Amino acid sequence: MKLPTLSIITVTKNRSALLKIALTSLIGQCRTNDEIIVVDASTDDTPHIVAKLAKKLPIVYVRYLKKGYPAFYNEAARRAKGDILVFFDDDCKASKTFLARIRRAHMKHPNAVIQGFTHSIPRGNVYVDIMGDHYKNWLAAMSLSKNTLKSFDSKNASMPRALFWKHRGLSPRMHRGSEDIELGLRLRRAGITIYLDRSIIASHHERTTLQSFLRQHQRFAESEGYLDNILPRGERLGVIPAKKLLLHIQSFSQREIRFIRHGKWKEAFGHIFLYIALACIRIWGYARHR
Protein backbone atom coordinates (compact mmCIF):
# COMPACT_ATOMS: atom_id res chain seq x y z
CA MET A 1 0.00 0.00 0.00
CA LYS A 2 1.26 3.47 -0.88
CA LEU A 3 2.47 5.46 2.12
CA PRO A 4 0.30 8.55 2.71
CA THR A 5 1.96 11.95 2.47
CA LEU A 6 1.73 14.23 5.49
CA SER A 7 1.02 17.93 5.92
CA ILE A 8 2.13 18.83 9.44
CA ILE A 9 0.31 21.97 10.62
CA THR A 10 1.79 24.20 13.31
CA VAL A 11 0.26 27.57 14.19
CA THR A 12 2.32 29.97 16.27
CA LYS A 13 2.49 33.43 17.80
CA ASN A 14 5.51 34.84 19.66
CA ARG A 15 6.88 31.52 20.92
CA SER A 16 9.99 31.21 18.78
CA ALA A 17 12.04 29.30 21.38
CA LEU A 18 9.36 26.63 21.78
CA LEU A 19 8.70 26.55 18.04
CA LYS A 20 12.37 25.86 17.42
CA ILE A 21 12.18 22.82 19.75
CA ALA A 22 9.01 21.60 18.03
CA LEU A 23 10.34 21.87 14.49
CA THR A 24 13.81 20.55 15.34
CA SER A 25 12.19 17.38 16.75
CA LEU A 26 10.84 16.64 13.23
CA ILE A 27 14.24 16.71 11.51
CA GLY A 28 14.90 13.38 9.82
CA GLN A 29 11.27 12.24 10.06
CA CYS A 30 9.78 13.70 6.88
CA ARG A 31 9.58 11.75 3.63
CA THR A 32 9.41 12.91 0.03
CA ASN A 33 6.36 15.16 -0.57
CA ASP A 34 5.70 15.70 3.14
CA GLU A 35 5.42 19.33 4.22
CA ILE A 36 5.38 21.35 7.42
CA ILE A 37 3.03 24.33 7.21
CA VAL A 38 3.90 27.01 9.77
CA VAL A 39 1.15 29.61 10.12
CA ASP A 40 2.60 32.62 11.93
CA ALA A 41 1.17 35.77 13.52
CA SER A 42 4.31 36.65 15.50
CA THR A 43 6.11 39.91 16.18
CA ASP A 44 9.25 38.21 17.58
CA ASP A 45 12.10 36.45 15.72
CA THR A 46 9.93 33.54 14.55
CA PRO A 47 10.48 34.25 10.80
CA HIS A 48 14.26 34.09 11.35
CA ILE A 49 14.00 30.79 13.26
CA VAL A 50 11.77 29.28 10.57
CA ALA A 51 14.06 30.44 7.76
CA LYS A 52 17.05 28.72 9.37
CA LEU A 53 15.17 25.47 9.93
CA ALA A 54 13.77 25.55 6.38
CA LYS A 55 17.25 24.47 5.23
CA LYS A 56 16.67 21.13 6.97
CA LEU A 57 12.90 20.74 6.81
CA PRO A 58 10.23 21.03 4.06
CA ILE A 59 8.65 24.13 5.62
CA VAL A 60 5.92 26.16 3.98
CA TYR A 61 5.83 29.49 5.83
CA VAL A 62 2.50 31.36 5.93
CA ARG A 63 2.14 34.82 7.41
CA TYR A 64 -1.48 35.08 8.60
CA LEU A 65 -2.94 37.64 11.00
CA LYS A 66 -6.64 36.81 11.17
CA LYS A 67 -7.78 36.10 14.75
CA GLY A 68 -8.95 32.73 16.06
CA TYR A 69 -7.52 29.23 15.92
CA PRO A 70 -10.14 27.91 13.44
CA ALA A 71 -9.07 30.52 10.89
CA PHE A 72 -5.39 29.63 11.38
CA TYR A 73 -5.92 25.90 10.98
CA ASN A 74 -8.35 26.24 8.08
CA GLU A 75 -5.90 28.50 6.22
CA ALA A 76 -3.15 25.91 6.70
CA ALA A 77 -5.45 23.11 5.55
CA ARG A 78 -6.37 25.11 2.43
CA ARG A 79 -2.68 25.28 1.49
CA ALA A 80 -1.95 21.65 2.39
CA LYS A 81 -1.17 19.09 -0.30
CA GLY A 82 -0.61 15.98 1.83
CA ASP A 83 -3.03 13.09 2.19
CA ILE A 84 -3.05 13.46 5.99
CA LEU A 85 -3.28 16.62 8.09
CA VAL A 86 -1.15 16.33 11.23
CA PHE A 87 -1.95 18.87 13.96
CA PHE A 88 1.21 19.52 15.97
CA ASP A 89 1.33 22.40 18.48
CA ASP A 90 4.19 24.87 18.55
CA ASP A 91 4.91 23.97 22.21
CA CYS A 92 5.22 20.22 21.57
CA LYS A 93 8.22 17.98 20.95
CA ALA A 94 7.83 14.91 18.75
CA SER A 95 9.21 11.49 19.64
CA LYS A 96 11.69 9.98 17.16
CA THR A 97 9.06 7.72 15.57
CA PHE A 98 6.26 10.30 15.67
CA LEU A 99 5.57 10.70 11.93
CA ALA A 100 6.30 7.06 11.08
CA ARG A 101 3.71 5.89 13.59
CA ILE A 102 1.15 8.41 12.33
CA ARG A 103 1.66 7.10 8.81
CA ARG A 104 1.28 3.50 10.01
CA ALA A 105 -1.90 4.33 11.95
CA HIS A 106 -3.55 5.90 8.90
CA MET A 107 -2.65 2.94 6.70
CA LYS A 108 -4.44 0.75 9.25
CA HIS A 109 -7.41 3.16 9.65
CA PRO A 110 -7.60 5.10 6.35
CA ASN A 111 -10.83 7.00 7.05
CA ALA A 112 -10.45 7.88 10.71
CA VAL A 113 -9.08 10.48 13.09
CA ILE A 114 -6.01 9.34 15.02
CA GLN A 115 -5.35 10.76 18.49
CA GLY A 116 -1.78 10.43 19.76
CA PHE A 117 -0.65 10.47 23.39
CA THR A 118 1.03 13.52 24.92
CA HIS A 119 3.26 13.76 28.00
CA SER A 120 3.34 16.98 30.04
CA ILE A 121 6.76 18.60 30.59
CA PRO A 122 8.82 19.77 32.45
CA ARG A 123 8.16 17.16 35.13
CA GLY A 124 8.39 18.08 38.81
CA ASN A 125 6.44 21.34 38.58
CA VAL A 126 3.09 21.06 40.38
CA TYR A 127 1.18 22.90 37.64
CA VAL A 128 2.71 20.68 34.96
CA ASP A 129 1.98 17.53 36.96
CA ILE A 130 -1.65 18.58 37.46
CA MET A 131 -2.03 19.26 33.74
CA GLY A 132 -0.59 15.80 33.04
CA ASP A 133 -3.20 14.26 35.34
CA HIS A 134 -5.96 16.32 33.75
CA TYR A 135 -4.95 15.22 30.26
CA LYS A 136 -5.06 11.55 31.27
CA ASN A 137 -8.41 12.14 32.98
CA TRP A 138 -9.73 13.83 29.83
CA LEU A 139 -8.73 10.81 27.74
CA ALA A 140 -10.42 8.47 30.23
CA ALA A 141 -13.60 10.56 30.25
CA MET A 142 -13.65 10.63 26.44
CA SER A 143 -12.99 6.89 26.07
CA LEU A 144 -15.43 4.61 24.30
CA SER A 145 -15.10 0.91 23.49
CA LYS A 146 -12.27 -0.64 21.44
CA ASN A 147 -9.76 2.15 22.06
CA THR A 148 -11.92 4.87 20.50
CA LEU A 149 -12.78 8.38 21.73
CA LYS A 150 -15.74 10.76 21.68
CA SER A 151 -13.57 13.62 20.37
CA PHE A 152 -9.92 14.60 19.94
CA ASP A 153 -7.27 17.03 21.17
CA SER A 154 -5.56 18.83 18.29
CA LYS A 155 -2.11 19.24 19.83
CA ASN A 156 -1.31 15.67 18.72
CA ALA A 157 -3.93 14.42 16.26
CA SER A 158 -4.26 13.69 12.56
CA MET A 159 -6.91 13.00 9.94
CA PRO A 160 -7.27 12.68 6.16
CA ARG A 161 -7.36 16.07 4.46
CA ALA A 162 -10.37 14.97 2.40
CA LEU A 163 -12.23 14.05 5.59
CA PHE A 164 -11.44 17.43 7.16
CA TRP A 165 -12.96 19.32 4.21
CA LYS A 166 -15.85 16.93 3.69
CA HIS A 167 -17.04 18.02 7.13
CA ARG A 168 -16.27 21.74 6.54
CA GLY A 169 -13.14 21.96 8.68
CA LEU A 170 -13.04 23.84 11.95
CA SER A 171 -16.05 26.00 12.77
CA PRO A 172 -15.35 29.77 12.67
CA ARG A 173 -17.87 30.07 15.55
CA MET A 174 -15.33 28.35 17.83
CA HIS A 175 -12.82 31.22 17.85
CA ARG A 176 -12.89 31.21 21.69
CA GLY A 177 -11.37 27.69 21.76
CA SER A 178 -12.53 24.05 21.93
CA GLU A 179 -12.65 24.06 18.14
CA ASP A 180 -11.07 20.60 18.07
CA ILE A 181 -13.64 19.18 20.53
CA GLU A 182 -16.50 20.58 18.45
CA LEU A 183 -15.13 19.10 15.22
CA GLY A 184 -14.51 15.74 16.88
CA LEU A 185 -18.08 15.54 18.18
CA ARG A 186 -19.37 16.55 14.76
CA LEU A 187 -17.28 13.86 13.05
CA ARG A 188 -18.41 11.16 15.46
CA ARG A 189 -22.02 12.22 14.89
CA ALA A 190 -21.37 11.58 11.18
CA GLY A 191 -20.07 8.07 11.91
CA ILE A 192 -16.32 8.80 11.81
CA THR A 193 -14.20 6.83 14.28
CA ILE A 194 -11.56 8.52 16.46
CA TYR A 195 -8.84 6.06 17.49
CA LEU A 196 -6.43 6.56 20.38
CA ASP A 197 -2.92 5.37 19.48
CA ARG A 198 -0.61 5.58 22.50
CA SER A 199 2.45 4.75 20.39
CA ILE A 200 2.24 8.20 18.72
CA ILE A 201 4.04 10.16 21.41
CA ALA A 202 4.75 13.86 21.82
CA SER A 203 5.73 15.96 24.82
CA HIS A 204 3.86 19.18 25.58
CA HIS A 205 5.38 22.19 27.41
CA GLU A 206 2.81 23.21 30.02
CA ARG A 207 2.39 26.47 31.94
CA THR A 208 4.75 26.60 34.92
CA THR A 209 3.47 29.60 36.91
CA LEU A 210 0.30 30.07 38.96
CA GLN A 211 -0.91 33.01 36.88
CA SER A 212 -0.46 31.29 33.51
CA PHE A 213 -1.92 28.03 34.87
CA LEU A 214 -5.12 29.71 36.14
CA ARG A 215 -5.45 31.85 33.03
CA GLN A 216 -5.26 28.75 30.85
CA HIS A 217 -7.99 27.03 32.86
CA GLN A 218 -10.16 30.13 32.63
CA ARG A 219 -9.80 30.04 28.85
CA PHE A 220 -10.65 26.32 28.79
CA ALA A 221 -13.78 26.90 30.90
CA GLU A 222 -14.94 29.86 28.82
CA SER A 223 -14.55 27.92 25.56
CA GLU A 224 -16.38 24.90 27.01
CA GLY A 225 -19.23 27.13 28.23
CA TYR A 226 -19.54 28.61 24.75
CA LEU A 227 -19.35 25.14 23.18
CA ASP A 228 -22.25 23.90 25.31
CA ASN A 229 -24.40 26.69 23.89
CA ILE A 230 -24.23 25.17 20.42
CA LEU A 231 -24.10 21.42 21.18
CA PRO A 232 -27.16 19.15 21.17
CA ARG A 233 -28.40 18.58 24.72
CA GLY A 234 -27.08 15.01 24.92
CA GLU A 235 -23.51 16.08 24.06
CA ARG A 236 -23.11 19.03 26.41
CA LEU A 237 -20.07 18.88 28.69
CA GLY A 238 -21.23 20.85 31.72
CA VAL A 239 -18.75 22.66 34.01
CA ILE A 240 -16.92 19.35 34.52
CA PRO A 241 -18.48 16.06 33.32
CA ALA A 242 -19.24 13.69 36.20
CA LYS A 243 -16.78 11.01 35.06
CA LYS A 244 -13.95 13.52 34.68
CA LEU A 245 -14.81 15.15 38.04
CA LEU A 246 -14.44 11.81 39.83
CA LEU A 247 -11.09 11.22 38.11
CA HIS A 248 -9.91 14.73 39.11
CA ILE A 249 -10.89 14.03 42.74
CA GLN A 250 -8.97 10.77 42.61
CA SER A 251 -5.78 12.32 41.18
CA PHE A 252 -6.06 15.24 43.63
CA SER A 253 -6.38 12.82 46.56
CA GLN A 254 -3.42 10.74 45.44
CA ARG A 255 -1.14 13.78 45.21
CA GLU A 256 -2.41 15.14 48.53
CA ILE A 257 -1.62 11.82 50.23
CA ARG A 258 1.90 11.86 48.75
CA PHE A 259 2.50 15.35 50.11
CA ILE A 260 1.34 14.33 53.59
CA ARG A 261 3.32 11.09 53.64
CA HIS A 262 6.51 13.02 52.86
CA GLY A 263 5.74 15.68 55.46
CA LYS A 264 5.28 18.39 52.83
CA TRP A 265 2.59 20.26 54.75
CA LYS A 266 3.13 23.57 52.97
CA GLU A 267 2.66 21.87 49.60
CA ALA A 268 -0.35 19.94 50.90
CA PHE A 269 -2.19 23.08 52.05
CA GLY A 270 -1.15 24.98 48.92
CA HIS A 271 -2.47 22.13 46.80
CA ILE A 272 -5.88 22.34 48.50
CA PHE A 273 -6.14 26.09 47.94
CA LEU A 274 -4.98 25.67 44.35
CA TYR A 275 -7.83 23.29 43.60
CA ILE A 276 -10.32 25.61 45.32
CA ALA A 277 -9.09 28.44 43.08
CA LEU A 278 -9.25 26.12 40.09
CA ALA A 279 -12.87 25.17 40.85
CA CYS A 280 -13.86 28.83 41.19
CA ILE A 281 -12.09 29.76 37.93
CA ARG A 282 -13.75 26.86 36.13
CA ILE A 283 -17.26 27.70 37.34
CA TRP A 284 -16.87 31.43 36.72
CA GLY A 285 -15.31 30.97 33.26
CA TYR A 286 -17.95 28.46 32.15
CA ALA A 287 -20.83 30.64 33.43
CA ARG A 288 -19.55 33.68 31.53
CA HIS A 289 -20.45 32.12 28.18
CA ARG A 290 -23.56 30.15 29.08
Secondary structure, 3 states (H helix, E strand, C coil): CCCCCEEEEEEECCCHHHHHHHHHCCCCCCCCCCEEEEEECCCCCHHHHHHHHCCCCCEEEEECCCCCHHHHHHHHHHHCCCCEEEEECCCEEECCCHHHHHHHHHHHCCCCEEEEEEEEECCCCHHHHHHHHHHHHHHHHHECCCCEECCCCCCEEEEEHHHHHHCCCCCHHHCCCCHHHHHHHHHHHCCCCEEEEEEEEEEEECCCCHHHHHHHHHHHHHHHHHHHHHCCHHHCCCCCCHHHHHHHHHHHHHHHHHHHHCCCHHHHHHHHHHHHHHHHHHHHHHHHCC
